Amino acid sequence: MPIIVNLDVMMAKRKMSLNELSEKVEVTLSNLSILKTGKAKAVRFSTLEAICKALDCQPGDILEFREE
Amino acid sequence: MKAEKTLPLLQVFSWIIYIGISIKTGTIIISYLVSVFINPQASADLGLSLDLSSLMEFNLLYYHFMLSWVIVIWMLKASIMYQVIQIFNKLKLVQPFTEEVYSHIYKMSQLALSTGLLSYGAYTFSRWISKFGVDLSNLQEFISGRAEFLFMAAILFVISQVFKRGIEIQSENELTI
């Protein structure tokens, strides 16, 4: 898929673990893992909002469009 | 009545129908073998009040051909019921759209189409034989329901396609974070 999820990059920048993020955004570890590995087919605005709030970033920092 | 309670009940009914059809098919097969190898008079009552003695007297080859046809049709009917049982076994109302259920519905539509087409073929063939003065009205009653099977095949095909789309939507829903 040409949409790349850079969640791991942002987590590394903020030095935040997956467990910590999971607790903050109230999304299960397995779902965050699906999102991190790029297996997710869609992201809810509410989830994106929670992640941006927890990582103090913009949606563009997490999602990136790259031509295949 | 709730669907959770209805499904096991339907499963029991489908088992009963499946066993019934299998017994009928077995009866015809055994009667056929008896009529061919032991006693030709068995062709007068092949089970389910099927009398093909006049056809056996007219032409033995046609008798073999027609009875094989009928046996295959009944085996297909049994296979359709077996698919229904499999669907009830694998259907879970929490996540109903699965590849397994889809493939059983699709197989059912193919089996129903084959049953309908074979029934049409057998009916046409029996009508052609009737022109020679052989009374096969008994058989024509026996292979009735041709149009119904074709209609069922079309409906099941549509349902299988809806199911296929359902699987995609369910998968998308599961992968929406």
gemmi code that builds the backbone of each chain (N, CA, C; Angstrom):
import gemmi

chains = {
    "A": [
        ("MET", (0.844, -1.202, 0.000), (0.000, 0.000, 0.000), (0.879, 1.252, 0.000)),
        ("PRO", (0.541, 2.274, -0.774), (1.393, 3.479, -0.814), (1.321, 4.342, 0.445)),
        ("ILE", (0.414, 4.040, 1.355), (0.360, 4.801, 2.619), (1.262, 4.095, 3.644)),
        ("ILE", (2.269, 4.814, 4.101), (3.218, 4.242, 5.065), (2.899, 4.772, 6.457)),
        ("VAL", (2.885, 3.880, 7.431), (2.628, 4.293, 8.818), (3.982, 4.414, 9.533)),
        ("ASN", (4.269, 5.620, 9.955), (5.558, 5.868, 10.625), (5.403, 5.952, 12.145)),
        ("LEU", (4.529, 5.116, 12.662), (4.257, 5.152, 14.093), (5.512, 4.791, 14.900)),
        ("ASP", (6.252, 3.799, 14.432), (7.458, 3.365, 15.166), (8.518, 4.478, 15.220)),
        ("VAL", (8.585, 5.259, 14.130), (9.554, 6.370, 14.086), (9.196, 7.420, 15.137)),
        ("MET", (7.889, 7.772, 15.158), (7.439, 8.780, 16.119), (7.582, 8.283, 17.560)),
        ("MET", (7.308, 6.984, 17.743), (7.447, 6.415, 19.096), (8.900, 6.455, 19.547)),
        ("ALA", (9.813, 6.182, 18.604), (11.244, 6.217, 18.929), (11.678, 7.648, 19.264)),
        ("LYS", (11.141, 8.620, 18.472), (11.483, 10.033, 18.724), (11.017, 10.468, 20.105)),
        ("ARG", (9.816, 10.002, 20.479), (9.254, 10.395, 21.781), (9.696, 9.454, 22.912)),
        ("LYS", (10.492, 8.445, 22.529), (10.969, 7.422, 23.477), (9.798, 6.803, 24.256)),
        ("MET", (8.805, 6.414, 23.479), (7.613, 5.835, 24.099), (7.461, 4.385, 23.652)),
        ("SER", (7.166, 3.522, 24.604), (7.002, 2.102, 24.252), (5.574, 1.846, 23.755)),
        ("LEU", (5.383, 0.701, 23.118), (4.058, 0.341, 22.586), (3.041, 0.169, 23.725)),
        ("ASN", (3.540, -0.385, 24.847), (2.675, -0.578, 26.018), (2.158, 0.756, 26.541)),
        ("GLU", (3.093, 1.692, 26.654), (2.759, 3.028, 27.168), (1.741, 3.715, 26.251)),
        ("LEU", (2.003, 3.627, 24.941), (1.091, 4.260, 23.968), (-0.283, 3.602, 24.023)),
        ("SER", (-0.256, 2.288, 24.145), (-1.514, 1.526, 24.218), (-2.372, 2.002, 25.383)),
        ("GLU", (-1.734, 2.219, 26.524), (-2.459, 2.707, 27.708), (-2.996, 4.119, 27.491)),
        ("LYS", (-2.156, 4.970, 26.865), (-2.548, 6.377, 26.678), (-3.691, 6.530, 25.676)),
        ("VAL", (-3.647, 5.780, 24.574), (-4.669, 5.964, 23.533), (-5.845, 4.988, 23.682)),
        ("GLU", (-5.731, 4.087, 24.658), (-6.774, 3.087, 24.919), (-7.100, 2.239, 23.688)),
        ("VAL", (-6.034, 1.816, 23.051), (-6.156, 0.881, 21.915), (-5.350, -0.356, 22.303)),
        ("THR", (-5.874, -1.531, 21.999), (-5.187, -2.757, 22.422), (-3.810, -2.868, 21.755)),
        ("LEU", (-2.933, -3.629, 22.429), (-1.576, -3.822, 21.892), (-1.609, -4.459, 20.508)),
        ("SER", (-2.501, -5.446, 20.349), (-2.575, -6.140, 19.054), (-3.005, -5.188, 17.938)),
        ("ASN", (-3.961, -4.299, 18.250), (-4.405, -3.334, 17.234), (-3.309, -2.323, 16.900)),
        ("LEU", (-2.581, -1.884, 17.945), (-1.469, -0.945, 17.696), (-0.387, -1.633, 16.856)),
        ("SER", (-0.192, -2.913, 17.129), (0.803, -3.673, 16.391), (0.410, -3.781, 14.912)),
        ("ILE", (-0.908, -4.011, 14.677), (-1.425, -4.063, 13.289), (-1.156, -2.744, 12.590)),
        ("LEU", (-1.401, -1.643, 13.338), (-1.193, -0.302, 12.777), (0.295, -0.063, 12.488)),
        ("LYS", (1.140, -0.467, 13.440), (2.586, -0.230, 13.330), (3.203, -1.011, 12.162)),
        ("THR", (2.713, -2.221, 11.954), (3.287, -3.063, 10.897), (2.688, -2.783, 9.520)),
        ("GLY", (1.747, -1.813, 9.472), (1.172, -1.433, 8.180), (0.127, -2.411, 7.664)),
        ("LYS", (-0.403, -3.273, 8.538), (-1.417, -4.239, 8.105), (-2.835, -3.657, 8.161)),
        ("ALA", (-2.974, -2.516, 8.851), (-4.302, -1.914, 9.015), (-4.846, -1.424, 7.676)),
        ("LYS", (-6.172, -1.565, 7.506), (-6.800, -1.099, 6.263), (-7.368, 0.302, 6.410)),
        ("ALA", (-7.651, 0.701, 7.648), (-8.204, 2.051, 7.896), (-7.897, 2.478, 9.323)),
        ("VAL", (-7.846, 3.804, 9.510), (-7.630, 4.349, 10.856), (-8.763, 5.322, 11.158)),
        ("ARG", (-9.400, 5.143, 12.309), (-10.485, 6.064, 12.696), (-9.872, 7.411, 13.084)),
        ("PHE", (-10.630, 8.476, 12.801), (-10.152, 9.818, 13.182), (-9.917, 9.896, 14.687)),
        ("SER", (-10.803, 9.221, 15.443), (-10.682, 9.262, 16.916), (-9.362, 8.612, 17.362)),
        ("THR", (-8.990, 7.511, 16.701), (-7.725, 6.840, 17.042), (-6.541, 7.729, 16.677)),
        ("LEU", (-6.632, 8.330, 15.473), (-5.561, 9.201, 14.991), (-5.385, 10.397, 15.932)),
        ("GLU", (-6.525, 10.939, 16.352), (-6.512, 12.088, 17.274), (-5.826, 11.695, 18.598)),
        ("ALA", (-6.190, 10.521, 19.105), (-5.610, 10.059, 20.375), (-4.103, 9.831, 20.240)),
        ("ILE", (-3.689, 9.240, 19.126), (-2.255, 8.968, 18.909), (-1.483, 10.294, 18.795)),
        ("CYS", (-2.058, 11.247, 18.012), (-1.393, 12.552, 17.838), (-1.261, 13.271, 19.191)),
        ("LYS", (-2.304, 13.150, 20.011), (-2.292, 13.791, 21.332), (-1.209, 13.151, 22.219)),
        ("ALA", (-1.155, 11.804, 22.176), (-0.199, 11.078, 23.036), (1.245, 11.310, 22.597)),
        ("LEU", (1.447, 11.402, 21.279), (2.826, 11.556, 20.767), (3.185, 13.021, 20.489)),
        ("ASP", (2.207, 13.892, 20.730), (2.382, 15.327, 20.478), (2.935, 15.572, 19.067)),
        ("CYS", (2.141, 15.133, 18.085), (2.576, 15.295, 16.687), (1.360, 15.551, 15.792)),
        ("GLN", (1.609, 15.668, 14.492), (0.550, 15.880, 13.512), (0.269, 14.561, 12.767)),
        ("PRO", (-0.950, 14.425, 12.209), (-1.235, 13.182, 11.463), (-0.201, 12.899, 10.368)),
        ("GLY", (0.314, 13.982, 9.767), (1.318, 13.830, 8.713), (2.629, 13.232, 9.215)),
        ("ASP", (2.870, 13.343, 10.509), (4.092, 12.743, 11.068), (3.962, 11.222, 11.153)),
        ("ILE", (2.721, 10.784, 11.236), (2.483, 9.340, 11.390), (2.202, 8.665, 10.044)),
        ("LEU", (1.433, 9.361, 9.209), (1.080, 8.795, 7.909), (1.840, 9.486, 6.785)),
        ("GLU", (2.276, 8.695, 5.827), (3.056, 9.254, 4.718), (2.635, 8.570, 3.422)),
        ("PHE", (2.513, 9.378, 2.336), (2.177, 8.793, 1.042), (3.467, 8.604, 0.229)),
        ("ARG", (3.688, 7.359, -0.201), (4.883, 7.087, -1.000), (4.461, 6.320, -2.251)),
        ("GLU", (4.777, 6.875, -3.431), (4.406, 6.228, -4.706), (5.085, 4.866, -4.809)),
        ("GLU", (4.315, 3.866, -5.270), (4.892, 2.507, -5.380), (5.694, 2.342, -6.673)),
    ],
    "B": [
        ("MET", (-38.414, -16.808, 18.426), (-37.275, -17.605, 18.886), (-35.966, -16.977, 18.388)),
        ("LYS", (-34.957, -16.984, 19.248), (-33.702, -16.356, 18.879), (-32.928, -17.236, 17.888)),
        ("ALA", (-32.090, -16.554, 17.083), (-31.327, -17.278, 16.053), (-30.403, -18.331, 16.664)),
        ("GLU", (-29.857, -18.031, 17.870), (-28.935, -18.975, 18.524), (-29.632, -20.296, 18.826)),
        ("LYS", (-30.943, -20.199, 19.129), (-31.698, -21.415, 19.442), (-32.185, -22.092, 18.163)),
        ("THR", (-32.471, -21.283, 17.143), (-33.016, -21.817, 15.895), (-31.967, -22.611, 15.112)),
        ("LEU", (-30.725, -22.129, 15.132), (-29.674, -22.775, 14.330), (-29.445, -24.249, 14.674)),
        ("PRO", (-29.296, -24.604, 15.981), (-29.128, -26.036, 16.280), (-30.326, -26.879, 15.854)),
        ("LEU", (-31.531, -26.282, 15.962), (-32.756, -26.980, 15.561), (-32.732, -27.258, 14.048)),
        ("LEU", (-32.325, -26.229, 13.296), (-32.231, -26.384, 11.840), (-31.165, -27.412, 11.464)),
        ("GLN", (-30.094, -27.419, 12.278), (-29.015, -28.381, 12.021), (-29.529, -29.816, 12.183)),
        ("VAL", (-30.352, -30.027, 13.223), (-30.937, -31.361, 13.453), (-31.850, -31.734, 12.277)),
        ("PHE", (-32.669, -30.766, 11.832), (-33.561, -31.022, 10.696), (-32.762, -31.376, 9.445)),
        ("SER", (-31.676, -30.620, 9.216), (-30.890, -30.897, 8.002), (-30.228, -32.273, 8.076)),
        ("TRP", (-29.806, -32.688, 9.298), (-29.256, -34.039, 9.456), (-30.319, -35.084, 9.105)),
        ("ILE", (-31.556, -34.858, 9.597), (-32.650, -35.818, 9.345), (-32.915, -35.919, 7.835)),
        ("ILE", (-32.984, -34.746, 7.169), (-33.250, -34.745, 5.722), (-32.098, -35.428, 4.975)),
        ("TYR", (-30.860, -35.114, 5.409), (-29.680, -35.710, 4.757), (-29.701, -37.236, 4.884)),
        ("ILE", (-29.997, -37.716, 6.098), (-30.042, -39.171, 6.302), (-31.170, -39.775, 5.457)),
        ("GLY", (-32.316, -39.093, 5.415), (-33.453, -39.570, 4.615), (-33.092, -39.703, 3.143)),
        ("ILE", (-32.481, -38.640, 2.605), (-32.103, -38.663, 1.177), (-31.048, -39.747, 0.929)),
        ("SER", (-30.091, -39.873, 1.869), (-29.034, -40.889, 1.699), (-29.634, -42.290, 1.693)),
        ("ILE", (-30.619, -42.526, 2.575), (-31.275, -43.846, 2.621), (-32.005, -44.102, 1.291)),
        ("LYS", (-32.716, -43.076, 0.809), (-33.440, -43.217, -0.462), (-32.468, -43.535, -1.597)),
        ("THR", (-31.349, -42.786, -1.626), (-30.336, -43.006, -2.681), (-29.788, -44.432, -2.571)),
        ("GLY", (-29.477, -44.836, -1.338), (-28.958, -46.192, -1.117), (-29.953, -47.241, -1.563)),
        ("THR", (-31.246, -46.994, -1.272), (-32.298, -47.948, -1.672), (-32.323, -48.116, -3.190)),
        ("ILE", (-32.247, -46.995, -3.895), (-32.286, -47.060, -5.363), (-31.058, -47.815, -5.889)),
        ("ILE", (-29.878, -47.496, -5.317), (-28.635, -48.140, -5.787), (-28.718, -49.662, -5.570)),
        ("ILE", (-29.150, -50.052, -4.360), (-29.217, -51.496, -4.056), (-30.267, -52.177, -4.949)),
        ("SER", (-31.447, -51.531, -5.091), (-32.500, -52.110, -5.944), (-32.006, -52.236, -7.388)),
        ("TYR", (-31.264, -51.228, -7.826), (-30.720, -51.244, -9.191), (-29.768, -52.437, -9.362)),
        ("LEU", (-28.861, -52.601, -8.392), (-27.892, -53.704, -8.469), (-28.613, -55.060, -8.424)),
        ("VAL", (-29.650, -55.129, -7.571), (-30.432, -56.381, -7.481), (-31.110, -56.660, -8.820)),
        ("SER", (-31.713, -55.594, -9.409), (-32.426, -55.783, -10.679), (-31.494, -56.196, -11.812)),
        ("VAL", (-30.236, -55.784, -11.719), (-29.275, -56.100, -12.792), (-28.642, -57.479, -12.574)),
        ("PHE", (-28.247, -57.765, -11.333), (-27.459, -58.982, -11.099), (-28.256, -60.153, -10.515)),
        ("ILE", (-29.341, -59.900, -9.802), (-30.019, -61.008, -9.113), (-31.410, -61.276, -9.696)),
        ("ASN", (-32.278, -60.255, -9.595), (-33.663, -60.485, -10.025), (-34.173, -59.299, -10.845)),
        ("PRO", (-34.360, -59.472, -12.153), (-34.820, -58.343, -12.993), (-36.184, -57.797, -12.578)),
        ("GLN", (-36.955, -58.595, -11.840), (-38.291, -58.136, -11.420), (-38.206, -56.993, -10.399)),
        ("ALA", (-37.026, -56.832, -9.812), (-36.835, -55.734, -8.845), (-37.009, -54.379, -9.515)),
        ("SER", (-36.888, -54.336, -10.843), (-37.054, -53.061, -11.567), (-38.481, -52.536, -11.458)),
        ("ALA", (-39.439, -53.401, -11.041), (-40.830, -52.975, -10.890), (-41.016, -52.108, -9.646)),
        ("ASP", (-40.127, -52.269, -8.676), (-40.187, -51.427, -7.481), (-38.766, -51.134, -6.996)),
        ("LEU", (-38.256, -50.002, -7.449), (-36.867, -49.642, -7.133), (-36.776, -48.794, -5.862)),
        ("GLY", (-37.812, -48.835, -5.074), (-37.845, -47.971, -3.894), (-38.524, -46.672, -4.270)),
        ("LEU", (-39.178, -46.046, -3.324), (-39.912, -44.785, -3.539), (-40.957, -44.946, -4.651)),
        ("SER", (-41.493, -46.162, -4.772), (-42.493, -46.538, -5.789), (-42.042, -46.201, -7.218)),
        ("LEU", (-40.764, -46.354, -7.456), (-40.224, -46.114, -8.797), (-40.275, -47.426, -9.583)),
        ("ASP", (-41.045, -47.411, -10.668), (-41.219, -48.609, -11.487), (-40.629, -48.378, -12.876)),
        ("LEU", (-39.526, -49.063, -13.162), (-38.898, -48.908, -14.479), (-38.861, -50.247, -15.231)),
        ("SER", (-39.784, -51.143, -14.868), (-39.798, -52.465, -15.514), (-40.079, -52.342, -17.015)),
        ("SER", (-40.974, -51.386, -17.376), (-41.303, -51.229, -18.804), (-40.080, -50.750, -19.589)),
        ("LEU", (-39.284, -49.899, -18.951), (-38.066, -49.406, -19.617), (-37.038, -50.534, -19.745)),
        ("MET", (-36.945, -51.363, -18.723), (-36.002, -52.488, -18.751), (-36.368, -53.470, -19.871)),
        ("GLU", (-37.670, -53.668, -20.027), (-38.130, -54.569, -21.096), (-37.876, -53.951, -22.468)),
        ("PHE", (-38.053, -52.630, -22.558), (-37.893, -51.926, -23.839), (-36.438, -51.925, -24.297)),
        ("ASN", (-35.530, -51.485, -23.405), (-34.114, -51.414, -23.780), (-33.270, -51.411, -22.503)),
        ("LEU", (-32.424, -52.412, -22.367), (-31.627, -52.556, -21.149), (-30.597, -51.422, -21.012)),
        ("LEU", (-30.052, -51.008, -22.139), (-29.048, -49.929, -22.122), (-29.666, -48.619, -21.617)),
        ("TYR", (-30.878, -48.320, -22.131), (-31.593, -47.116, -21.694), (-31.908, -47.205, -20.198)),
        ("TYR", (-32.226, -48.436, -19.760), (-32.536, -48.664, -18.341), (-31.327, -48.302, -17.464)),
        ("HIS", (-30.132, -48.825, -17.864), (-28.894, -48.520, -17.124), (-28.638, -47.016, -17.121)),
        ("PHE", (-28.784, -46.445, -18.313), (-28.497, -45.022, -18.491), (-29.418, -44.159, -17.619)),
        ("MET", (-30.717, -44.452, -17.705), (-31.696, -43.643, -16.977), (-31.527, -43.796, -15.461)),
        ("LEU", (-31.311, -45.021, -15.025), (-31.195, -45.244, -13.582), (-29.909, -44.634, -13.023)),
        ("SER", (-28.821, -44.699, -13.795), (-27.568, -44.055, -13.366), (-27.805, -42.556, -13.207)),
        ("TRP", (-28.562, -42.026, -14.167), (-28.902, -40.607, -14.155), (-29.646, -40.242, -12.865)),
        ("VAL", (-30.662, -41.064, -12.575), (-31.488, -40.820, -11.379), (-30.629, -40.927, -10.104)),
        ("ILE", (-29.752, -41.924, -10.074), (-28.888, -42.114, -8.890), (-27.983, -40.891, -8.690)),
        ("VAL", (-27.402, -40.411, -9.784), (-26.522, -39.228, -9.692), (-27.318, -38.024, -9.179)),
        ("ILE", (-28.550, -37.858, -9.681), (-29.390, -36.728, -9.245), (-29.632, -36.809, -7.727)),
        ("TRP", (-29.956, -38.024, -7.243), (-30.227, -38.176, -5.807), (-28.958, -38.018, -4.975)),
        ("MET", (-27.827, -38.439, -5.533), (-26.549, -38.236, -4.819), (-26.252, -36.739, -4.709)),
        ("LEU", (-26.555, -36.013, -5.775), (-26.336, -34.558, -5.755), (-27.248, -33.901, -4.710)),
        ("LYS", (-28.505, -34.404, -4.634), (-29.438, -33.856, -3.634), (-28.883, -34.085, -2.228)),
        ("ALA", (-28.321, -35.285, -2.010), (-27.723, -35.594, -0.699), (-26.531, -34.675, -0.430)),
        ("SER", (-25.735, -34.420, -1.477), (-24.559, -33.539, -1.332), (-24.984, -32.121, -0.958)),
        ("ILE", (-26.103, -31.668, -1.538), (-26.601, -30.318, -1.212), (-26.929, -30.250, 0.281)),
        ("MET", (-27.600, -31.292, 0.776), (-27.961, -31.306, 2.203), (-26.711, -31.390, 3.072)),
        ("TYR", (-25.696, -32.103, 2.594), (-24.444, -32.207, 3.357), (-23.785, -30.823, 3.474)),
        ("GLN", (-23.869, -30.065, 2.391), (-23.319, -28.695, 2.418), (-24.076, -27.835, 3.432)),
        ("VAL", (-25.398, -28.042, 3.491), (-26.226, -27.289, 4.459), (-25.763, -27.610, 5.887)),
        ("ILE", (-25.520, -28.912, 6.140), (-25.048, -29.328, 7.477), (-23.709, -28.652, 7.789)),
        ("GLN", (-22.823, -28.661, 6.812), (-21.506, -28.039, 6.996), (-21.632, -26.552, 7.305)),
        ("ILE", (-22.582, -25.889, 6.630), (-22.796, -24.453, 6.881), (-23.232, -24.239, 8.331)),
        ("PHE", (-24.194, -25.050, 8.783), (-24.663, -24.921, 10.170), (-23.553, -25.224, 11.167)),
        ("ASN", (-22.641, -26.144, 10.799), (-21.511, -26.477, 11.670), (-20.559, -25.295, 11.824)),
        ("LYS", (-20.330, -24.601, 10.721), (-19.288, -23.574, 10.710), (-19.791, -22.152, 10.901)),
        ("LEU", (-21.110, -21.974, 10.802), (-21.664, -20.617, 10.921), (-21.629, -20.137, 12.372)),
        ("LYS", (-20.959, -18.995, 12.564), (-20.949, -18.369, 13.892), (-21.530, -16.970, 13.739)),
        ("LEU", (-22.599, -16.716, 14.494), (-23.318, -15.459, 14.281), (-22.508, -14.223, 14.672)),
        ("VAL", (-21.497, -14.404, 15.527), (-20.664, -13.257, 15.927), (-19.864, -12.766, 14.712)),
        ("GLN", (-19.274, -13.723, 13.983), (-18.544, -13.392, 12.750), (-19.009, -14.354, 11.653)),
        ("PRO", (-20.145, -14.022, 11.034), (-20.736, -14.995, 10.104), (-20.011, -15.116, 8.756)),
        ("PHE", (-19.300, -14.058, 8.372), (-18.708, -14.064, 7.026), (-17.316, -14.697, 7.033)),
        ("THR", (-17.264, -15.970, 6.680), (-15.977, -16.653, 6.602), (-15.835, -17.317, 5.238)),
        ("GLU", (-14.586, -17.556, 4.854), (-14.289, -18.195, 3.563), (-14.943, -19.574, 3.478)),
        ("GLU", (-14.938, -20.301, 4.615), (-15.492, -21.665, 4.629), (-16.983, -21.660, 4.294)),
        ("VAL", (-17.729, -20.773, 4.967), (-19.179, -20.705, 4.731), (-19.445, -20.281, 3.290)),
        ("TYR", (-18.646, -19.309, 2.812), (-18.796, -18.861, 1.418), (-18.603, -20.032, 0.458)),
        ("SER", (-17.535, -20.817, 0.691), (-17.250, -21.911, -0.246), (-18.356, -22.979, -0.203)),
        ("HIS", (-18.960, -23.186, 0.971), (-20.069, -24.158, 1.044), (-21.299, -23.642, 0.293)),
        ("ILE", (-21.585, -22.352, 0.428), (-22.751, -21.783, -0.280), (-22.508, -21.842, -1.789)),
        ("TYR", (-21.261, -21.541, -2.190), (-20.928, -21.561, -3.612), (-21.041, -22.991, -4.168)),
        ("LYS", (-20.540, -23.957, -3.374), (-20.644, -25.369, -3.790), (-22.101, -25.785, -3.914)),
        ("MET", (-22.924, -25.300, -2.952), (-24.356, -25.622, -2.994), (-24.996, -25.117, -4.271)),
        ("SER", (-24.615, -23.881, -4.678), (-25.201, -23.317, -5.906), (-24.784, -24.153, -7.117)),
        ("GLN", (-23.513, -24.617, -7.114), (-23.041, -25.446, -8.233), (-23.761, -26.799, -8.247)),
        ("LEU", (-23.939, -27.377, -7.057), (-24.622, -28.677, -6.966), (-26.090, -28.545, -7.388)),
        ("ALA", (-26.730, -27.436, -6.960), (-28.138, -27.224, -7.323), (-28.267, -27.038, -8.838)),
        ("LEU", (-27.301, -26.328, -9.423), (-27.318, -26.128, -10.880), (-27.162, -27.479, -11.589)),
        ("SER", (-26.208, -28.291, -11.110), (-25.996, -29.608, -11.717), (-27.244, -30.467, -11.572)),
        ("THR", (-27.869, -30.435, -10.387), (-29.088, -31.230, -10.154), (-30.199, -30.787, -11.105)),
        ("GLY", (-30.380, -29.472, -11.218), (-31.418, -28.935, -12.097), (-31.198, -29.330, -13.541)),
        ("LEU", (-29.951, -29.171, -14.008), (-29.638, -29.485, -15.412), (-29.787, -30.982, -15.681)),
        ("LEU", (-29.291, -31.809, -14.748), (-29.411, -33.253, -14.929), (-30.873, -33.694, -14.906)),
        ("SER", (-31.667, -33.069, -14.020), (-33.095, -33.394, -13.953), (-33.782, -33.035, -15.269)),
        ("TYR", (-33.388, -31.886, -15.830), (-33.947, -31.482, -17.126), (-33.581, -32.498, -18.198)),
        ("GLY", (-32.299, -32.910, -18.179), (-31.822, -33.903, -19.149), (-32.580, -35.207, -19.008)),
        ("ALA", (-32.736, -35.670, -17.775), (-33.436, -36.941, -17.527), (-34.898, -36.837, -17.959)),
        ("TYR", (-35.501, -35.680, -17.678), (-36.910, -35.473, -18.044), (-37.080, -35.491, -19.573)),
        ("THR", (-36.180, -34.775, -20.257), (-36.241, -34.722, -21.722), (-36.041, -36.121, -22.308)),
        ("PHE", (-35.072, -36.842, -21.761), (-34.773, -38.195, -22.237), (-35.972, -39.125, -22.006)),
        ("SER", (-36.589, -38.985, -20.824), (-37.733, -39.856, -20.521), (-38.918, -39.540, -21.441)),
        ("ARG", (-39.072, -38.268, -21.784), (-40.150, -37.879, -22.715), (-39.901, -38.461, -24.096)),
        ("TRP", (-38.622, -38.463, -24.476), (-38.255, -39.010, -25.785), (-38.545, -40.520, -25.820)),
        ("ILE", (-38.207, -41.204, -24.724), (-38.465, -42.652, -24.659), (-39.978, -42.920, -24.664)),
        ("SER", (-40.732, -42.028, -24.001), (-42.198, -42.199, -23.932), (-42.836, -42.224, -25.320)),
        ("LYS", (-42.168, -41.585, -26.278), (-42.700, -41.551, -27.646), (-42.761, -42.953, -28.258)),
        ("PHE", (-41.934, -43.863, -27.714), (-41.928, -45.244, -28.229), (-42.972, -46.106, -27.510)),
        ("GLY", (-43.814, -45.480, -26.739), (-44.900, -46.200, -26.076), (-44.537, -46.750, -24.701)),
        ("VAL", (-43.359, -46.371, -24.182), (-42.959, -46.838, -22.852), (-43.555, -45.890, -21.811)),
        ("ASP", (-44.256, -46.460, -20.838), (-44.893, -45.617, -19.813), (-43.868, -45.229, -18.744)),
        ("LEU", (-43.499, -43.952, -18.742), (-42.517, -43.477, -17.749), (-43.082, -42.337, -16.904)),
        ("SER", (-44.409, -42.267, -16.829), (-45.040, -41.180, -16.063), (-44.580, -41.230, -14.596)),
        ("ASN", (-44.354, -42.450, -14.139), (-43.880, -42.673, -12.772), (-42.516, -42.019, -12.552)),
        ("LEU", (-41.636, -42.160, -13.545), (-40.275, -41.590, -13.457), (-40.320, -40.068, -13.544)),
        ("GLN", (-41.199, -39.572, -14.440), (-41.271, -38.118, -14.628), (-41.712, -37.408, -13.345)),
        ("GLU", (-42.554, -38.088, -12.589), (-42.946, -37.540, -11.284), (-41.730, -37.537, -10.349)),
        ("PHE", (-40.934, -38.584, -10.487), (-39.786, -38.826, -9.608), (-38.673, -37.781, -9.781)),
        ("ILE", (-38.518, -37.291, -11.000), (-37.449, -36.305, -11.244), (-38.018, -34.892, -11.414)),
        ("SER", (-39.129, -34.646, -10.745), (-39.723, -33.306, -10.832), (-38.897, -32.328, -9.977)),
        ("GLY", (-39.227, -31.059, -10.069), (-38.509, -30.039, -9.282), (-37.275, -29.504, -9.994)),
        ("ARG", (-37.272, -29.627, -11.330), (-36.102, -29.176, -12.104), (-35.946, -27.656, -12.035)),
        ("ALA", (-37.041, -26.979, -12.348), (-37.000, -25.510, -12.373), (-36.651, -24.958, -10.987)),
        ("GLU", (-37.156, -25.631, -9.950), (-36.909, -25.174, -8.579), (-35.405, -25.233, -8.268)),
        ("PHE", (-34.763, -26.314, -8.716), (-33.328, -26.445, -8.465), (-32.526, -25.381, -9.211)),
        ("LEU", (-32.946, -25.079, -10.430), (-32.246, -24.038, -11.199), (-32.427, -22.676, -10.539)),
        ("PHE", (-33.654, -22.432, -10.068), (-33.951, -21.181, -9.381), (-33.131, -21.088, -8.088)),
        ("MET", (-33.072, -22.218, -7.385), (-32.304, -22.273, -6.129), (-30.825, -22.000, -6.403)),
        ("ALA", (-30.317, -22.555, -7.508), (-28.905, -22.352, -7.873), (-28.618, -20.864, -8.085)),
        ("ALA", (-29.549, -20.200, -8.798), (-29.370, -18.765, -9.076), (-29.380, -17.964, -7.769)),
        ("ILE", (-30.344, -18.263, -6.896), (-30.460, -17.549, -5.615), (-29.203, -17.783, -4.766)),
        ("LEU", (-28.762, -19.049, -4.711), (-27.580, -19.369, -3.892), (-26.327, -18.693, -4.438)),
        ("PHE", (-26.254, -18.584, -5.763), (-25.097, -17.911, -6.356), (-25.069, -16.444, -5.928)),
        ("VAL", (-26.249, -15.821, -5.975), (-26.333, -14.403, -5.553), (-25.941, -14.280, -4.071)),
        ("ILE", (-26.466, -15.183, -3.239), (-26.148, -15.150, -1.799), (-24.640, -15.345, -1.594)),
        ("SER", (-24.036, -16.254, -2.368), (-22.592, -16.503, -2.212), (-21.776, -15.251, -2.563)),
        ("GLN", (-22.258, -14.511, -3.583), (-21.541, -13.288, -3.966), (-21.687, -12.204, -2.897)),
        ("VAL", (-22.894, -12.142, -2.296), (-23.126, -11.186, -1.196), (-22.211, -11.550, -0.024)),
        ("PHE", (-22.105, -12.854, 0.217), (-21.247, -13.355, 1.306), (-19.790, -12.978, 1.064)),
        ("LYS", (-19.375, -13.112, -0.200), (-17.986, -12.788, -0.565), (-17.683, -11.318, -0.226)),
        ("ARG", (-18.643, -10.452, -0.571), (-18.494, -9.019, -0.271), (-18.506, -8.809, 1.254)),
        ("GLY", (-19.347, -9.591, 1.935), (-19.427, -9.524, 3.395), (-18.098, -9.866, 4.046)),
        ("ILE", (-17.404, -10.866, 3.476), (-16.088, -11.256, 4.007), (-15.111, -10.085, 3.889)),
        ("GLU", (-15.157, -9.417, 2.730), (-14.256, -8.265, 2.508), (-14.549, -7.147, 3.513)),
        ("ILE", (-15.859, -6.859, 3.685), (-16.252, -5.767, 4.599), (-15.871, -6.120, 6.036)),
        ("GLN", (-16.100, -7.402, 6.411), (-15.762, -7.840, 7.771), (-14.265, -7.738, 8.017)),
        ("SER", (-13.492, -8.144, 6.995), (-12.029, -8.082, 7.111), (-11.561, -6.627, 7.255)),
        ("GLU", (-12.190, -5.741, 6.457), (-11.852, -4.306, 6.546), (-12.176, -3.759, 7.928)),
        ("ASN", (-13.344, -4.192, 8.434), (-13.799, -3.731, 9.744), (-12.845, -4.199, 10.856)),
        ("GLU", (-12.375, -5.467, 10.708), (-11.448, -6.004, 11.713), (-10.104, -5.277, 11.681)),
        ("LEU", (-9.724, -4.806, 10.479), (-8.424, -4.142, 10.336), (-8.549, -2.619, 10.386)),
        ("THR", (-9.689, -2.144, 10.901), (-9.831, -0.701, 11.123), (-9.508, -0.420, 12.590)),
        ("ILE", (-8.489, 0.403, 12.771), (-8.021, 0.670, 14.142), (-8.640, 1.956, 14.657)),
    ],
}
model = gemmi.Model(1)
for chain_id, residues in chains.items():
    chain = gemmi.Chain(chain_id)
    for i, (resn, *xyz) in enumerate(residues, 1):
        res = gemmi.Residue()
        res.name, res.seqid = resn, gemmi.SeqId(i, " ")
        for name, pos in zip(("N", "CA", "C"), xyz):
            atom = gemmi.Atom()
            atom.name, atom.element = name, gemmi.Element(name[0])
            atom.pos, atom.b_iso = gemmi.Position(*pos), 0.0
            res.add_atom(atom)
        chain.add_residue(res)
    model.add_chain(chain)
structure = gemmi.Structure()
structure.add_model(model)
structure.setup_entities()
